[in-house]
Amino acid sequence: MQSVLIKLSGEIFSDNNGQLSAEAAHLLIAQIQKIMTTHHVSIVIGGGNFFRGSIQGKRLGLRPTAAHYIGMHATVLNGLALQELMAQQGIEAMVLAPNRIYGAASALEPAVITQAKKNNTPIIFVGGTGIPFVTTDTAAVMRALQVEASLVIKATNVDGVYNKDPRKHPDAQRLARVSYDDALTGKLGIMDATALTLAQEHKITIKVLSMHAANGLINALQDDTYGSTIY
């Protein structure tokens, strides 16, 4: 069975107005349930809906290291919420973190990952990489390597990669396919340079799509032209 890693924004628990909502999460969980018949599913979830070190950390006057650690712990909250919502739909997922968090997450160990894949148990990775100054995008590529996934699906607030920020520029154009070199040199902002470089080095394909799209995850696996592909 092939493995796929899904990178989820913390905004999965918010509606279009920024209010707390599980609607988008429920849509994705229903898709994950279908995907599990053909793929082992792993998820890396962000924590930006709670805390971003680069934004709230600066506003509070925190040292960058402290702000990044707070952001990493925010992902744990989201991971536990996602685990509970999946359980309500009959999917028993495990939460793994770089270090064991009592009552919340088991330690990320190769043997645990191997057993989860053998049992087709979804994995929710939290805590980022466990070190500051690295985004959850980079964590997603690292975890993809650990679960031997050649595809990372980034489900976010936009429906693909654009030549400029579509939220600020109405004339922004969506790019169907983007090479890693162009993504890096063009500074398109869809993922950080460390994540892109690591994915390029290990030949991991990244597909970017909207987390609000109906059947977006399924379409990404079945249709090479769906969303935007970074290759």
Secondary structure, 3 states (H helix, E strand, C coil): CEEEEEEECHHHHECCCCCECCHHHHHHHHHHHHHCCCEEEEEEECCCCCCCCCCHHHHHCCCHHHHHHHHHHHHHHHHHHHHHHHHHCCCCCEEEECCCECCCEEECCHHHHHHHHHCCCCEEECCCCCCCCCCHHHHHHHHHHHHCCCEEEEEECCCCEECCCCCCCCCCCEECEECHHHHHHHCCCCCCHHHHHHHHHCCCEEEEEECCCCCHHHHHHHCCCCCEEEC
